[in-house]
Amino acid sequence: MKLLMVEDNKSVSEMMSMFFKKEQWDVEYAYDGEEAVEKFKQAPDSWDMVTLDLNLPKKDGMQVNAEIRAISKTVPIIILTARDSESDQVLGLEMGADDYVVKPFSPITLIARIKALHRRAEIPSVKVANVLNDTEVYDVVTDHFKLNTKTREAFLFDKQINDLTPKEFDLLKTLAQKPRQVFSREQLLQLVWDYEYYGDERTVDAHIKKLRQKLEKVGPQVIQTVWGVGYKFDDSEVKLK
């Protein structure tokens, strides 16, 4: 894995470098916002993961997050910060981050969350000769929706849903592969994020909000809120206007 750690506190970077070395990951460090964006721009397709502090000199972490997401819609981003207010967390997730870790944190926990996010985001390699065949094979097919996990493409009423982040894609897949089944927020945290969030259910709500916005660009809303329980996918009765 090639990881970019954006962190102005060098003691934190030095501490994490020991754990990264043990994992044999290729890690580069940026100590301010401008350096982070420049490093990412140099080879945007080479990065497998970004960990991003919010309180950065020269350029705020929220701005860095937005600029990185504008360059790459798919690179996983974990916000790592001492800000623990709900508004900061939801804002970060709505701007395209995939996870949020509050300082102080356990290095082992951060490593586990990086692994979980990378495992979910990793796209299987597809041979060029098989691309045409693979695009015709869909892992999830419902009344008006289809999804291909190899190409990471999803379609509603035969229109592609664009710019899905890795977490949004996995969330949509989890809901759609069991239409009309209601998932609680706790279940979605375990199934999509692959670890316990210890009650941080607003993460799900923020991702659902962004996912709905992207779905509405191609068709009617197919993710429904079941009040007091959670969410479900149902396209059985929707129609294009």
C-alpha positions as CSV (number, residue, x, y, z in Angstrom):
1,M,0.0,0.0,0.0
2,K,1.2,3.5,-0.8
3,L,-0.1,6.0,1.8
4,L,0.1,9.8,2.1
5,M,0.0,11.0,5.7
6,V,-0.8,14.7,6.1
7,E,0.1,15.6,9.6
8,D,1.7,18.8,11.0
9,N,2.7,17.1,14.3
10,K,5.9,15.4,13.5
11,S,5.8,13.4,16.8
12,V,2.6,11.8,15.6
13,S,4.1,11.0,12.2
14,E,7.2,9.5,13.8
15,M,5.1,7.4,16.1
16,M,3.0,6.1,13.2
17,S,6.1,5.5,11.0
18,M,7.1,2.6,13.2
19,F,3.7,0.9,12.7
20,F,3.7,1.6,9.0
21,K,7.2,0.1,8.7
22,K,6.0,-3.0,10.4
23,E,3.2,-3.3,7.8
24,Q,5.8,-2.7,5.0
25,W,3.8,0.1,3.6
26,D,5.2,2.8,1.3
27,V,4.4,6.0,3.2
28,E,5.2,9.7,2.4
29,Y,4.5,12.6,4.8
30,A,3.3,16.1,4.2
31,Y,3.4,18.6,7.1
32,D,1.2,21.4,5.7
33,G,-1.8,21.7,3.4
34,E,0.0,23.1,0.4
35,E,2.6,20.4,0.5
36,A,-0.1,17.7,0.8
37,V,-1.9,18.9,-2.4
38,E,1.3,19.2,-4.3
39,K,2.4,15.7,-3.4
40,F,-0.9,14.2,-4.3
41,K,-1.0,16.1,-7.6
42,Q,2.4,14.7,-8.7
43,A,1.0,11.1,-9.1
44,P,-2.7,11.0,-8.1
45,D,-3.2,7.4,-9.4
46,S,-0.4,6.1,-7.3
47,W,-1.9,6.7,-3.9
48,D,-3.9,3.9,-2.2
49,M,-4.8,5.9,0.9
50,V,-4.7,9.4,2.5
51,T,-4.8,10.2,6.2
52,L,-5.5,13.9,6.7
53,D,-5.3,16.1,9.7
54,L,-7.7,19.1,9.7
55,N,-5.7,21.6,11.7
56,L,-2.9,22.3,9.2
57,P,-0.7,25.3,8.4
58,K,-0.9,27.1,5.1
59,K,-4.1,25.4,3.9
60,D,-6.9,24.0,6.1
61,G,-7.5,20.2,6.1
62,M,-11.1,20.7,4.8
63,Q,-9.8,22.6,1.8
64,V,-7.1,19.9,1.2
65,N,-9.8,17.3,1.4
66,A,-11.9,19.1,-1.2
67,E,-8.9,19.6,-3.5
68,I,-7.8,15.9,-3.3
69,R,-11.4,14.8,-3.9
70,A,-11.6,17.0,-6.9
71,I,-8.6,15.3,-8.3
72,S,-9.6,11.8,-7.4
73,K,-13.1,10.6,-6.7
74,T,-12.0,7.2,-5.5
75,V,-8.9,7.5,-3.3
76,P,-9.9,6.6,0.3
77,I,-9.5,9.5,2.7
78,I,-9.4,9.1,6.5
79,I,-9.7,12.4,8.4
80,L,-7.4,12.3,11.5
81,T,-8.0,15.2,13.9
82,A,-8.5,16.5,17.4
83,R,-11.8,18.2,16.3
84,D,-14.5,15.9,17.7
85,S,-17.6,18.0,17.2
86,E,-20.5,16.4,15.3
87,S,-20.6,19.3,12.8
88,D,-16.9,18.8,11.9
89,Q,-17.3,15.1,11.5
90,V,-20.4,15.3,9.3
91,L,-18.9,18.1,7.2
92,G,-15.8,16.1,6.6
93,L,-17.8,13.1,5.5
94,E,-20.1,15.1,3.3
95,M,-17.1,16.6,1.6
96,G,-16.0,13.2,0.5
97,A,-13.9,11.7,3.3
98,D,-14.5,8.0,3.9
99,D,-13.7,7.8,7.6
100,Y,-13.1,10.0,10.7
101,V,-10.7,9.2,13.5
102,V,-10.5,11.5,16.6
103,K,-7.3,12.1,18.4
104,P,-6.0,10.8,20.7
105,F,-6.1,7.5,19.0
106,S,-4.6,4.0,19.3
107,P,-2.0,3.4,16.5
108,I,-3.3,-0.2,16.3
109,T,-6.8,1.0,15.8
110,L,-5.8,3.4,13.1
111,I,-3.9,0.6,11.3
112,A,-7.0,-1.6,11.5
113,R,-9.2,1.1,10.1
114,I,-6.8,1.8,7.3
115,K,-6.7,-1.9,6.4
116,A,-10.5,-2.2,6.5
117,L,-11.0,0.8,4.3
118,H,-8.3,-0.3,1.8
119,R,-9.8,-3.8,1.7
120,R,-13.2,-2.4,0.8
121,A,-11.8,0.1,-1.8
122,E,-9.4,-2.3,-3.5
123,I,-10.5,-2.9,-7.1
124,P,-9.7,-6.3,-8.6
125,S,-7.5,-6.2,-11.6
126,V,-9.3,-6.9,-14.9
127,K,-7.5,-8.1,-18.0
128,V,-8.1,-5.9,-21.0
129,A,-9.3,-8.8,-23.1
130,N,-12.1,-9.5,-20.7
131,V,-13.3,-6.0,-20.1
132,L,-16.2,-6.2,-22.6
133,N,-17.4,-9.5,-21.1
134,D,-17.1,-8.3,-17.5
135,T,-19.2,-5.1,-18.2
136,E,-22.1,-7.4,-19.1
137,V,-21.9,-9.3,-15.9
138,Y,-23.6,-7.7,-12.9
139,D,-23.4,-8.8,-9.3
140,V,-26.6,-7.1,-8.2
141,V,-29.6,-6.7,-10.5
142,T,-33.0,-5.5,-9.3
143,D,-36.1,-4.0,-11.1
144,H,-34.4,-0.9,-12.3
145,F,-30.8,-1.1,-10.9
146,K,-27.7,-3.1,-11.7
147,L,-24.2,-3.1,-10.2
148,N,-20.8,-4.5,-11.2
149,T,-18.2,-4.9,-8.5
150,K,-15.3,-5.5,-10.8
151,T,-15.7,-2.3,-12.8
152,R,-17.2,-0.5,-9.7
153,E,-20.1,0.8,-11.8
154,A,-23.7,1.2,-10.8
155,F,-26.7,2.0,-13.0
156,L,-30.2,3.2,-12.3
157,F,-32.7,3.1,-15.2
158,D,-29.6,2.3,-17.4
159,K,-28.0,5.6,-16.4
160,Q,-24.6,5.4,-14.7
161,I,-24.4,6.8,-11.2
162,N,-21.2,8.9,-11.3
163,D,-18.5,9.9,-8.9
164,L,-19.3,7.3,-6.2
165,T,-16.7,7.2,-3.5
166,P,-15.5,3.7,-2.3
167,K,-17.7,3.9,0.8
168,E,-20.8,5.1,-1.2
169,F,-20.4,2.3,-3.6
170,D,-20.1,-0.3,-0.9
171,L,-23.1,1.2,1.0
172,L,-25.2,1.1,-2.2
173,K,-24.2,-2.5,-2.9
174,T,-25.0,-3.6,0.7
175,L,-28.5,-2.1,0.5
176,A,-29.3,-3.1,-3.1
177,Q,-28.3,-6.7,-2.8
178,K,-31.1,-7.2,-0.4
179,P,-34.0,-5.1,-1.7
180,R,-36.7,-4.0,0.7
181,Q,-34.7,-5.4,3.7
182,V,-34.4,-2.8,6.4
183,F,-30.8,-2.2,7.7
184,S,-30.2,-0.5,11.0
185,R,-27.4,2.0,11.2
186,E,-25.5,-0.4,13.5
187,Q,-25.7,-3.1,10.9
188,L,-24.5,-0.9,8.1
189,L,-21.5,0.3,10.2
190,Q,-20.5,-3.4,10.6
191,L,-21.2,-4.5,7.1
192,V,-19.8,-1.5,5.1
193,W,-17.1,-0.1,7.4
194,D,-16.0,-3.6,8.6
195,Y,-15.5,-2.5,12.3
196,E,-17.4,-1.1,15.2
197,Y,-18.0,2.6,15.4
198,Y,-19.1,2.5,19.0
199,G,-22.3,4.5,18.4
200,D,-21.0,6.9,15.8
201,E,-24.1,6.4,13.6
202,R,-24.1,9.9,12.0
203,T,-21.4,8.5,9.7
204,V,-24.1,6.4,8.0
205,D,-26.5,9.4,7.8
206,A,-23.8,11.6,6.2
207,H,-23.0,8.9,3.6
208,I,-26.7,8.2,2.9
209,K,-27.2,11.9,2.3
210,K,-24.4,12.2,-0.3
211,L,-25.5,8.9,-1.9
212,R,-29.0,10.1,-2.3
213,Q,-27.8,13.3,-4.0
214,K,-26.0,11.3,-6.6
215,L,-28.9,8.9,-7.2
216,E,-31.3,11.8,-7.7
217,K,-29.1,13.0,-10.7
218,V,-30.1,9.9,-12.7
219,G,-33.5,8.9,-11.5
220,P,-36.1,8.7,-8.6
221,Q,-35.0,8.1,-5.0
222,V,-34.6,4.4,-4.2
223,I,-33.1,4.6,-0.7
224,Q,-35.8,5.0,1.8
225,T,-35.7,6.0,5.5
226,V,-37.6,3.6,7.9
227,W,-38.1,5.9,10.8
228,G,-36.7,4.6,14.1
229,V,-35.0,1.7,12.4
230,G,-32.7,2.6,9.5
231,Y,-32.6,2.5,5.7
232,K,-33.7,0.2,2.9
233,F,-33.3,0.0,-0.9
234,D,-36.5,-0.4,-2.9
235,D,-36.9,0.3,-6.6
236,S,-39.9,-1.9,-7.1
237,E,-42.5,0.9,-7.5
238,V,-40.4,3.8,-8.7
239,K,-40.9,5.3,-12.2
240,L,-39.0,7.8,-14.3
241,K,-40.9,11.1,-14.6
